[in-house]
């Protein structure tokens, strides 16, 4: 990091690190004890560590003067490392909690290792840790390449990445210590939420400033998606997390929303976290890396316009399909269902556009596991968006809701689509950014691909079976008009599926571990920078 | 249209504005009408708010992530009415910040749990679920026998009062004492508690050990209050049947 920053930038970095340390000190001192104090010490430690790192490098030589005529890839490399670390943490916890459902006696007797506290560590670790770092890292790469411009400055990418990872670390350690808002996928407490707003504004400013320096008249499709991701996630995050702290010095708060209002806001947020975090951002990734890797231009420009605006407009309506047959007003449920079905059109337009792009490059799909990751991602994107529209239909939802079918659906999206496109992007980027032509081991990529596909299929199929079994058992009546099964009988029926699911997750995790090892081997033998450069020569400092 | 877009995608702030507009409409249409909730959802006269002890229990329920496996929302479906009881009304969770409707039933729905099992059953079940339900896959919560921390209770009630939950100044000031009183029905303090919260909340030693106020006292008090804050769902269902 330090060798890519000029001495004046290192000074700015020292000042920012000291500010972070002071913020942490104030938090720790004000809270005195409890979660907020621990989080204060974490920020203090990080700030001091960064200050020492940067201050120690103040007398190191200036970076080469031609650096401004290159793309700034060091933050992307760091982001990819964080992506892989969070992948192992998030997926590892996922496999562990899956195992606990099969073998609950294995729960250690400590509060921090209980299922209820680990479950949000898994979801946050994967969505925000793994997915978020992958999005930020690839967005920096894609933004620079499609704009033919270097990032607008060298300090703010680090602020975004380090600050964002501090948010993730605060969130997951908070859950372990029992601090949570209980809002699904927005469990982090109020000060972590405020911190994320600061980081997100920095991210948006960096994005727009870099776009303003672009040397291409048009903004490429991938950037529309990344922009939608940044903007709408900000909107969702702020509205859903509006809360009054119980005390300014404690990690406890009450949301301003209550009851049915809170439910609507929560699932407006919850489903659009899926839409704009787990879909829009990763479609940005798909629209860049798939054409690059296959060497084919996107099949249809017009279709990409239709699907982009369709997704941006339709998705925001669909959250209420999480609340069918509940106390939410009926008209709001109906709107959610209707738009969920309509959403299939832009979703399949995107998936179809991606697959049609591969026309003429099918031999590469056969030979290149990296491109195959992206192809499978597009296929699973199509499958899970179809499933999503289907599950949003009221009578179908009456069977599937509250069951493991929903869990299966989510994982067909996250394992099959999100993680696959991330791995495709990582296998494209890691060699390129380290001056190599290929990953250290191509056989390992091949192994990872088949482990990931098998793991996903085992997981999703077992959860489909589990969910449908549960749904049918809950609503079964005997000939006397009494319910056929007690609830606990439906729990017992889940055992084989929960075991299979754990195995599927384990296969997927093994693949991710192979990926992390392979990336490390490739990065260790780094032979230099990415070879490509921005078109325009920028003035040296 | 294509020409329009061809030009739009050259202007970054234009694209930003268009995304914000496109992504705002759906949320505004679906969420804004719920701001008139006071007019659309009639709050039943008998709806009571949680007592301090129940509220502390609710915070433990949230802290341990119980909502990840248990819903608190009976849907208006025949089998759910038969299995759990009357379907949930919006008014029931009018004072719930946050709502805990849940999204997954790895375990059963809890909206109508109050009064269904004894306190002893709940204590045994929380400490070791398989001692009472051999096939249960719920984790054990042995640490809930530790002393309840009531430090934040007054501030919690005050915060909720600012958000519209009907806690008055006396309730806020006496929050810690009331938490203790509710689990000590023989103490003198219980008179003040009954004055503020009436006869409806249960006053008893929830964990069977009067010497200490524990987390499990609070959690069991909360679980026993579920579905008992108002009779409105039962009245509504009776009207539906007629």
Interface residues (C-beta under 8 A of the other chain):
Chain A: X100 X101 X102 X104 X105 X107 X109 X110 X111 X114 X115 X116 X117 X119 X120 X175 X178 X179 X180 X181 X182 X183 X184 X208 X211 X212 X217 X218 X219 X224 X227 X228 X231 X232 X235 X239 X244 X245 X246 X247 X250 X252 X253 X254 X255 X256 X257 X258 X259 X260 X261 X262 X263 X264 X265 X266 X268 X276 X302 X305 X309 X312 X313 X314 X315 X316 X317 X318 X319 X320 X322 X323 X324 X325 X326 X327 X328 X329 X332 X335 X336 X339 X398 X401 X402 X403 X406 X407 X470 X474 X475 X477 X482 X483 X487 X488 X489 X491 X492 X494
Chain B: X2 X5 X6 X9 X10 X12 X13 X15 X16 X19 X20 X22 X23 X24 X25 X26 X27 X29 X30 X31 X33 X34 X35 X37 X40 X41 X59 X62 X63 X64 X65 X66 X67 X68 X69 X71 X73 X75 X76 X77 X78 X79 X82 X83 X87 X88 X89 X90 X91 X92 X93 X94 X95 X96 X97 X98 X99 X100 X101 X102 X103 X104 X105 X106 X107 X108 X109 X129 X130 X133 X135 X136 X137 X138 X139 X140 X141 X142 X143 X152 X155 X156 X159 X160 X162 X163 X164 X165
